[in-house]
Amino acid sequence: MYIDILLIATKTTILLLGGSIAFFAYKAYRRTGDPSLRALVVGFSFVTLGALLGGIADQLLNVELATGVVINSALTAIGFAVIVYALFLE
């Protein structure tokens, strides 16, 4: 029971912080047109989406926790790859 509350709290925190980073990176991209900032938006969006979908799979779709972790990890890995690419563009 407590682990579910902790999981929801941490996933919500990731959603809020990751969404904020993506939002501010998007604002910076719109202001500058810098392609590395656009890639940064995409990367952080994938990381945030991974946390969201992993949590939804575990809490709402009643899949095994391991499946939710795999979803989260896969999207996080894709997001980090895009973030590395964004930093490479600079």
Backbone as CSV, one residue per row, in Angstrom:
resi,resn,N_x,N_y,N_z,CA_x,CA_y,CA_z,C_x,C_y,C_z
1,MET,0.817,-1.193,0.000,0.000,0.000,0.000,0.860,1.256,0.000
2,TYR,1.823,1.340,0.929,2.673,2.528,0.995,3.564,2.640,-0.228
3,ILE,3.954,1.492,-0.789,4.810,1.536,-1.982,4.036,2.129,-3.154
4,ASP,2.735,1.867,-3.242,1.919,2.458,-4.307,1.857,3.971,-4.169
5,ILE,1.676,4.451,-2.958,1.632,5.900,-2.720,2.977,6.534,-3.069
6,LEU,4.056,5.870,-2.670,5.394,6.375,-2.978,5.644,6.379,-4.478
7,LEU,5.207,5.337,-5.155,5.371,5.260,-6.607,4.594,6.374,-7.303
8,ILE,3.369,6.596,-6.890,2.554,7.665,-7.487,3.182,9.027,-7.217
9,ALA,3.681,9.229,-6.002,4.296,10.517,-5.658,5.553,10.768,-6.483
10,THR,6.393,9.753,-6.637,7.630,9.963,-7.402,7.346,10.130,-8.893
11,LYS,6.402,9.377,-9.423,6.054,9.528,-10.839,5.435,10.901,-11.099
12,THR,4.637,11.395,-10.175,4.051,12.735,-10.314,5.136,13.802,-10.278
13,THR,6.101,13.637,-9.394,7.216,14.582,-9.314,8.008,14.584,-10.618
14,ILE,8.281,13.393,-11.156,8.998,13.299,-12.436,8.192,13.972,-13.541
15,LEU,6.896,13.744,-13.554,6.039,14.358,-14.570,6.090,15.882,-14.486
16,LEU,5.993,16.425,-13.280,6.012,17.880,-13.112,7.377,18.481,-13.457
17,LEU,8.438,17.878,-12.954,9.774,18.423,-13.224,10.193,18.215,-14.678
18,GLY,9.979,17.019,-15.198,10.330,16.751,-16.602,9.514,17.607,-17.558
19,GLY,8.222,17.753,-17.239,7.375,18.615,-18.066,7.822,20.064,-18.021
20,SER,8.261,20.507,-16.848,8.759,21.885,-16.716,10.027,22.095,-17.534
21,ILE,10.945,21.137,-17.461,12.183,21.249,-18.248,11.859,21.286,-19.734
22,ALA,10.979,20.396,-20.186,10.604,20.369,-21.599,9.926,21.677,-22.003
23,PHE,9.069,22.214,-21.148,8.374,23.467,-21.441,9.356,24.627,-21.588
24,PHE,10.274,24.753,-20.640,11.229,25.867,-20.708,12.209,25.695,-21.868
25,ALA,12.584,24.461,-22.165,13.440,24.218,-23.330,12.688,24.580,-24.618
26,TYR,11.387,24.275,-24.653,10.581,24.630,-25.820,10.487,26.144,-25.985
27,LYS,10.287,26.849,-24.870,10.249,28.312,-24.943,11.576,28.858,-25.463
28,ALA,12.682,28.298,-24.995,13.997,28.737,-25.458,14.175,28.414,-26.939
29,TYR,13.682,27.239,-27.359,13.770,26.877,-28.779,12.966,27.847,-29.637
30,ARG,11.757,28.186,-29.203,10.925,29.119,-29.967,11.577,30.496,-30.075
31,ARG,12.281,30.878,-29.018,12.939,32.185,-29.001,14.179,32.192,-29.893
32,THR,14.941,31.095,-29.895,16.226,31.082,-30.596,16.220,30.305,-31.905
33,GLY,15.333,29.311,-32.022,15.328,28.462,-33.208,16.477,27.464,-33.225
34,ASP,17.166,27.291,-32.123,18.323,26.399,-32.032,17.884,24.933,-32.097
35,PRO,18.361,24.166,-33.094,17.944,22.764,-33.218,18.345,21.894,-32.027
36,SER,19.418,22.255,-31.331,19.805,21.459,-30.172,18.773,21.600,-29.052
37,LEU,18.152,22.761,-28.941,17.091,22.940,-27.945,15.845,22.146,-28.332
38,ARG,15.557,22.067,-29.612,14.424,21.244,-30.060,14.664,19.785,-29.707
39,ALA,15.878,19.306,-29.943,16.211,17.923,-29.585,16.131,17.726,-28.075
40,LEU,16.524,18.723,-27.311,16.432,18.642,-25.856,14.968,18.506,-25.415
41,VAL,14.074,19.243,-26.056,12.640,19.133,-25.772,12.170,17.700,-26.028
42,VAL,12.551,17.155,-27.162,12.133,15.799,-27.509,12.690,14.794,-26.503
43,GLY,13.953,14.943,-26.147,14.574,14.023,-25.202,13.898,14.033,-23.842
44,PHE,13.697,15.206,-23.281,13.045,15.280,-21.969,11.580,14.868,-22.045
45,SER,10.962,15.064,-23.180,9.583,14.604,-23.346,9.517,13.083,-23.299
46,PHE,10.483,12.409,-23.928,10.525,10.944,-23.877,10.763,10.452,-22.454
47,VAL,11.683,11.075,-21.741,11.960,10.674,-20.358,10.703,10.840,-19.509
48,THR,10.030,11.965,-19.654,8.816,12.235,-18.886,7.694,11.292,-19.289
49,LEU,7.551,11.056,-20.579,6.523,10.145,-21.074,6.762,8.723,-20.559
50,GLY,8.027,8.327,-20.483,8.346,6.998,-19.961,7.880,6.828,-18.530
51,ALA,8.118,7.826,-17.701,7.670,7.760,-16.306,6.146,7.710,-16.247
52,LEU,5.492,8.527,-17.055,4.036,8.570,-17.056,3.443,7.236,-17.514
53,LEU,3.909,6.716,-18.631,3.354,5.465,-19.157,3.694,4.269,-18.283
54,GLY,4.890,4.263,-17.708,5.250,3.189,-16.788,4.339,3.180,-15.573
55,GLY,4.051,4.357,-15.037,3.147,4.464,-13.893,1.719,4.085,-14.249
56,ILE,1.258,4.519,-15.411,-0.104,4.172,-15.848,-0.225,2.671,-16.046
57,ALA,0.782,2.058,-16.666,0.736,0.614,-16.895,0.637,-0.134,-15.571
58,ASP,1.415,0.300,-14.590,1.421,-0.389,-13.301,0.150,-0.114,-12.504
59,GLN,-0.274,1.136,-12.418,-1.376,1.502,-11.528,-2.764,1.308,-12.144
60,LEU,-2.915,1.613,-13.415,-4.254,1.590,-14.014,-4.526,0.370,-14.876
61,LEU,-3.500,-0.130,-15.549,-3.707,-1.262,-16.455,-3.430,-2.598,-15.787
62,ASN,-2.990,-2.551,-14.540,-2.746,-3.751,-13.744,-1.774,-4.732,-14.391
63,VAL,-0.774,-4.210,-15.106,0.281,-5.084,-15.599,1.300,-5.258,-14.479
64,GLU,2.167,-6.213,-14.637,3.180,-6.440,-13.611,4.091,-5.227,-13.483
65,LEU,4.613,-5.029,-12.280,5.512,-3.911,-12.025,6.705,-3.956,-12.972
66,ALA,7.217,-5.150,-13.234,8.382,-5.293,-14.115,8.076,-4.770,-15.521
67,THR,6.869,-4.970,-16.000,6.485,-4.465,-17.328,6.476,-2.942,-17.323
68,GLY,5.941,-2.359,-16.272,5.955,-0.897,-16.153,7.372,-0.357,-16.103
69,VAL,8.248,-1.067,-15.411,9.650,-0.646,-15.325,10.314,-0.738,-16.693
70,VAL,10.015,-1.768,-17.450,10.593,-1.908,-18.799,10.121,-0.771,-19.702
71,ILE,8.839,-0.446,-19.652,8.309,0.673,-20.448,9.022,1.963,-20.066
72,ASN,9.103,2.214,-18.765,9.771,3.412,-18.265,11.225,3.441,-18.707
73,SER,11.922,2.340,-18.539,13.347,2.286,-18.862,13.607,2.465,-20.352
74,ALA,12.782,1.850,-21.181,12.975,1.965,-22.629,12.804,3.403,-23.098
75,LEU,11.744,4.058,-22.640,11.517,5.438,-23.055,12.545,6.387,-22.445
76,THR,12.997,6.088,-21.239,14.051,6.894,-20.631,15.342,6.760,-21.421
77,ALA,15.675,5.550,-21.840,16.889,5.335,-22.644,16.813,6.085,-23.974
78,ILE,15.651,6.046,-24.618,15.475,6.794,-25.868,15.629,8.286,-25.608
79,GLY,14.999,8.760,-24.540,15.090,10.175,-24.189,16.516,10.611,-23.922
80,PHE,17.256,9.800,-23.162,18.654,10.151,-22.885,19.493,10.124,-24.155
81,ALA,19.195,9.204,-25.060,19.927,9.171,-26.336,19.689,10.460,-27.118
82,VAL,18.462,10.937,-27.120,18.142,12.189,-27.821,18.808,13.374,-27.118
83,ILE,18.855,13.348,-25.776,19.524,14.423,-25.043,21.021,14.436,-25.352
84,VAL,21.635,13.265,-25.426,23.063,13.201,-25.807,23.245,13.782,-27.208
85,TYR,22.342,13.444,-28.120,22.394,14.000,-29.467,22.254,15.526,-29.426
86,ALA,21.355,16.029,-28.583,21.166,17.477,-28.455,22.443,18.137,-27.987
87,LEU,23.126,17.533,-27.038,24.379,18.096,-26.538,25.481,17.990,-27.572
88,PHE,25.426,16.951,-28.399,26.400,16.769,-29.475,26.235,17.858,-30.530
89,LEU,24.987,18.298,-30.775,24.732,19.328,-31.779,25.371,20.658,-31.406
90,GLU,25.481,20.899,-30.118,26.023,22.180,-29.644,27.434,22.289,-29.987
